[in-house]
Amino acid sequence: MVAMHAFDVLGDPIRRRILELLADGEQSSGAVTAVIRAEFGITQPAVSQHLRVLRDNGFARVRADGARRLYTVDDTALRTADQWLGRFRRFWTPHLDALATEVARGKRERRLAAQRSEDSEGASDG
């Protein structure tokens, strides 16, 4: 097995979709295969190969449950990718912080406007 760089593994839309499915909880290989075949039109052996790449590169774990194979997310490679991205966070974190501030400001303004509206309606009823 030749290990792939995390972003090479994640660069494939099918593998990203499989990880999205696994992020929702443990899935049988049959359930994953059914979704991926329906969405991408690939064969069962091709889905199995993608599952193997994820497993071999630290993105997924598998356990046997009788005849079934159950897959879950393995965060090992995701943590490695996250660490690598850490040096770049400074480029987007301030923008996300500014966005959060604007969202909070908008919520506050809507809440105050609603209170003023309620207050003026209450005054006209009295």
N, C-alpha and C positions, 0 to 999 in steps of 0.2 A: 504494500500500500504506500503510495506517495501522498504525503500530506499536502493539502492545498491551503493557500492563504485564505483567511476567513472571508475576505471580500471577493475572492474568486468563487467561493462556495455560494455566498449570498448574491452574487451577480446574476445568478440564474433565476428567472421569475418562477419557475416551477418549484425550486427549492425554497424560495421565499414564501410561496403559497403554502407549501407543506409545513413550514415553521409556523405560519399564521394559524393553521389548523391545530397544530400541536400546542400552541400557546393557549388555546381554549381548554386544554386538558388532554389526558391520555386518550389515544386513538388507536384502534386496531389497524393493522396494515390494510385490511380489506376496506375499511371505511375511508382511509386516506386515498387508497387507490381509486375507489368509486368517485370521489370528488374530483381528483386530479384528472382522471380519464374523461369525466364529463366536461370539465372546464378547459382542458388543453388537448384532448383528443389523442393522447398517447397510450401506448400499450401497457399492460400490467408489468411486463419485465422492465420497461423503461422507468415506471414509477418505482419499482424495487431498486433499480440502480440509483435513482435520486435519494431514496431512503438510505441506501448504503453509504453514499457520499456524505450525507448529513451525519450518519452514525460514525463513520471512520474519521471524520474531522471534528468531532466533539460538539456537534450541534444537536444530536438526538441520542436517546438511549432506547434500547429495546429490551423487553422481557417476555419470556414465554408464559402463556396462560393456556395450558393444554396445547391444542393445535394452533391457537391464535398467537400472533406476535403483536404486542402492545408497545406503542411508541410514545415517548414524552420528550419534551425539550430538555436538553442538557445545556446548562448555561456556561460550560467551560469555554468554548470558543467565542460565545457572545461576550463574556467578560474580557477576553483578550482583545476583541474588536473594540469594545468600549474603552479599554485602556489606551489603545492606539488613537482613538478619536479624541481622547482627553486633551491632547495638545492643541486641538482645533476648536474646542468649545468656546474659547474666547472670541471667536468670530461670530458666533450666533447667540451666545448666552445674553449679552446686553440687549440684543434685539428682542429676544423672547421676554426678558424682564420688562422692557418698555411696552411690549404688547400686553403683558399681564397688567401693568399699571393702567393702560388705556381701557382695557376691559373692565377693570375694577372701577375706574372713574365713570364709565358709561353706566354701569349697574347702579352706582351711587346716584348719578343724576336722574336716572329713571325712577329710582325709589323715592327721591326727594320730590320729583314732579308728581308722582302718584299721591304722595302725602299732601302736597299743596292742593291737588285736585280734590281729595277727600275732605280737606279742611274747608275749602271754599264751598263744596256741596253741603257740608254740615252747617255752615254759617247761613246759607240761603234757605235751609229748611227751618231754622230756628225762628 
